[in-house]
Amino acid sequence: MKIPDLNDLIADLQTAKQIAIADRKPTAMIQATVTTAKLLGLDKPVVKDVHADDVQTISELMNELSSEQAAITYKNIMG
């Protein structure tokens, strides 16, 4: 017996989805669609690559503020 691969599983889900559409079963159609998305990893959040050189430090961010804005921010943080 052949172990199904990803393409086999997706084909089976597409068949199930077509049957659900023909039988007017929207819940089954949605489940087949969601399961396909999960198999393809589309249900995972996208992680963006961040380089250390692109990240600003708190000091760099504070330097961009006017002294008045910095004082207000400091007061809000420190209470």
N, C-alpha and C positions, 0 to 999 in steps of 0.2 A: 504494500500500500504506500502510495506516494504521500509524503507530508506536504500539505498545502503551503505555498509560498504567498508572499504579499499580493502578487497579481491574482492568484487563485481566490484569495479571500475577498479582494475588491470586486472581482467578477461575480462571486456569489452574492455579495451585498448589492451589486447593481441589478442582478436578477431579482433578488428579494424586493428591491425598490420598485422595479417594473411591475411585479405582481401586486404590490401594495397600491400602486397607482391604478392599475386595472381594476382592483377590487374596491377602490375608493376608500382606502384605509390610511388616512393622513398620519396617524400616530406611527404606524409601521413604516411609512415612507420617511418620516422624520428620523426615526430610530436608525434606519439603514444609512441615512445621510450622516448622522452624527457618528455612528460607528466607523464609517469610511473616513471621516475627518480625523478621528482618533487614531486609526491605523496609520494614517499619513502624517501624524504628528501636528496637525493643524490646530489642535486644542491647547497647545502649549504657548506660553507667552514668548514673544520674540525678544531675545537678549541682544542688545547692541554692544558691540565691542567698544570699550572705552580705554584710551591710552592714558597712562599716568601723566603725560605731558599736557593733556587736554583738561585736566582737573585743576580748578582753582582752589587755593587754600583759603581758609577763613580770613587770614590777613590780607590776601590779595583782593578778596571780595570787599572787605572793609575799606581798603584803600580807594576803591572806586566810589565810595560814598562821600558826601560832603561831611565835614566835621559835625555839623548839626544832625545829619541823618545817622552818622555813626554813634553819636551820643544817645539819640533816641533808641536806636537798635540795642545798644549796650544796656541801657536802662530797662528795656523790655525783656531782655534775656536775663539780666541779673536781678530784676525785681525791685 
